[in-house]
Amino acid sequence: MEILQNCAPLVISGDQHLSIAVTYDDYGVSDCASPAVINSVWWRWNTREEGKTYVDSFGHEYTLLKVWNAEDSIVDSYTMPKETISAPESVKRARGDGFLFVRFDGENATCEAHSYRDLGSGAGSELMWKAQVPAAVPSSSN
């Protein structure tokens, strides 16, 4: 995290198999992670409560803003994630397949996780979560 302190305050990561938005307030860094387009490796979970602060496995405090996990029914019904590759569309939707939009307004970024599996409704993508995080590099007092 120390490496990221003097960089831009927003990390955009992709294909994490867990769509999540967090802030590392002690470092002034936020991370918005995209779900996988085909989330057939849904072994990453974060079942913690949104809006609370936790400590990651490296000892850094973070605040969980938003998370989109695969649905419990997937884990209960399948032994291996790869078994869902040829599964019905409803199962694929429950895996959490999707993508991330990031929109900048100068000072902040709005990250949006979307599912593209609308089960034929024609509605397009479904917004799964939305989070606003700082995106401007703070001015230095030096």
C-alpha positions as CSV (number, residue, x, y, z in Angstrom):
1,M,0.0,0.0,0.0
2,E,2.9,2.3,0.7
3,I,3.8,2.1,-3.0
4,L,0.4,3.4,-4.0
5,Q,0.3,6.3,-1.6
6,N,1.9,8.8,-4.0
7,C,0.1,7.6,-7.1
8,A,-3.4,8.3,-8.3
9,P,-5.9,7.6,-5.5
10,L,-8.0,5.1,-7.6
11,V,-7.0,1.6,-8.6
12,I,-9.2,0.0,-11.2
13,S,-8.7,-3.7,-11.3
14,G,-10.4,-6.2,-13.6
15,D,-11.2,-9.9,-13.8
16,Q,-11.0,-10.4,-10.0
17,H,-13.9,-12.8,-9.9
18,L,-15.3,-10.6,-7.1
19,S,-16.7,-7.3,-7.9
20,I,-15.8,-5.0,-5.0
21,A,-15.2,-1.4,-4.0
22,V,-13.0,-0.6,-1.0
23,T,-11.1,2.4,0.4
24,Y,-7.8,2.2,2.2
25,D,-8.3,5.5,4.1
26,D,-4.9,5.4,5.9
27,Y,-3.2,5.5,2.4
28,G,-5.7,7.7,0.5
29,V,-6.3,4.9,-2.0
30,S,-9.6,3.3,-3.3
31,D,-10.0,0.2,-5.4
32,C,-12.9,-0.7,-7.7
33,A,-12.7,-4.2,-9.0
34,S,-14.6,-5.6,-12.0
35,P,-16.3,-9.0,-11.8
36,A,-15.2,-11.5,-14.4
37,V,-17.0,-11.4,-17.8
38,I,-17.4,-15.2,-17.4
39,N,-17.2,-15.8,-13.7
40,S,-16.7,-19.6,-13.8
41,V,-14.0,-19.3,-11.1
42,W,-16.2,-17.8,-8.3
43,W,-14.0,-18.9,-5.4
44,R,-13.4,-15.3,-4.1
45,W,-16.0,-14.2,-1.6
46,N,-16.4,-11.3,0.8
47,T,-19.4,-11.8,3.0
48,R,-18.5,-8.9,5.4
49,E,-21.0,-6.1,6.0
50,E,-20.7,-3.1,3.7
51,G,-19.8,0.2,5.2
52,K,-17.6,-1.3,7.9
53,T,-13.8,-1.2,8.3
54,Y,-11.8,-4.4,8.4
55,V,-8.1,-5.5,8.2
56,D,-6.9,-7.3,5.1
57,S,-4.5,-10.3,5.2
58,F,-1.5,-7.9,4.9
59,G,-2.6,-5.9,8.0
60,H,-4.0,-2.9,6.1
61,E,-7.3,-1.4,7.2
62,Y,-9.9,-1.0,4.5
63,T,-13.5,0.0,4.4
64,L,-15.8,-2.2,2.3
65,L,-18.0,0.0,0.2
66,K,-19.7,-2.5,-2.1
67,V,-19.4,-6.1,-3.0
68,W,-21.2,-8.5,-5.4
69,N,-20.7,-12.2,-4.7
70,A,-21.9,-15.2,-6.6
71,E,-25.2,-16.3,-5.2
72,D,-25.3,-18.9,-2.4
73,S,-27.2,-21.3,-4.6
74,I,-24.2,-21.7,-6.9
75,V,-21.9,-22.8,-4.1
76,D,-24.6,-25.1,-2.7
77,S,-25.3,-26.7,-6.1
78,Y,-21.9,-27.1,-7.7
79,T,-18.7,-28.8,-6.4
80,M,-16.4,-27.1,-8.9
81,P,-16.9,-23.7,-10.5
82,K,-16.0,-25.1,-14.0
83,E,-19.2,-27.2,-13.8
84,T,-21.2,-24.0,-14.5
85,I,-19.7,-23.4,-17.9
86,S,-22.4,-25.3,-19.7
87,A,-25.1,-24.6,-17.2
88,P,-28.4,-22.8,-18.0
89,E,-28.4,-19.0,-18.3
90,S,-30.0,-18.6,-14.8
91,V,-27.1,-20.4,-13.2
92,K,-24.6,-18.2,-15.2
93,R,-26.4,-15.1,-14.0
94,A,-26.1,-16.3,-10.4
95,R,-22.3,-16.7,-10.8
96,G,-21.9,-12.9,-10.9
97,D,-20.8,-12.5,-14.6
98,G,-20.5,-8.8,-15.5
99,F,-18.4,-5.7,-16.0
100,L,-17.5,-2.3,-14.4
101,F,-18.1,1.2,-15.6
102,V,-16.0,4.0,-14.1
103,R,-17.1,7.6,-14.7
104,F,-14.9,10.6,-13.6
105,D,-16.2,14.0,-12.7
106,G,-12.9,15.7,-11.9
107,E,-12.7,15.1,-8.1
108,N,-14.5,11.8,-7.8
109,A,-15.1,8.6,-9.7
110,T,-18.4,6.6,-9.7
111,C,-17.8,2.9,-10.1
112,E,-20.7,0.7,-11.2
113,A,-20.8,-3.0,-11.3
114,H,-23.2,-4.4,-13.9
115,S,-24.5,-7.8,-14.8
116,Y,-25.0,-8.4,-18.5
117,R,-27.1,-11.5,-18.1
118,D,-30.6,-10.1,-18.1
119,L,-32.3,-13.5,-18.8
120,G,-33.8,-12.2,-22.1
121,S,-35.7,-9.3,-20.7
122,G,-34.2,-7.0,-23.2
123,A,-33.4,-4.5,-20.4
124,G,-29.7,-4.5,-21.0
125,S,-27.3,-4.7,-18.1
126,E,-28.5,-4.6,-14.5
127,L,-26.8,-2.3,-12.0
128,M,-25.5,-4.5,-9.1
129,W,-23.8,-1.8,-7.1
130,K,-22.6,1.8,-7.3
131,A,-19.9,3.6,-5.3
132,Q,-18.4,7.0,-5.4
133,V,-14.7,7.3,-4.5
134,P,-12.1,10.1,-4.6
135,A,-10.3,10.3,-8.0
136,A,-8.2,13.5,-7.8
137,V,-4.7,13.5,-6.6
138,P,-4.7,15.6,-3.4
139,S,-2.6,18.8,-3.6
140,S,0.6,18.5,-1.7
141,S,1.3,20.8,1.3
142,N,5.1,20.7,0.5
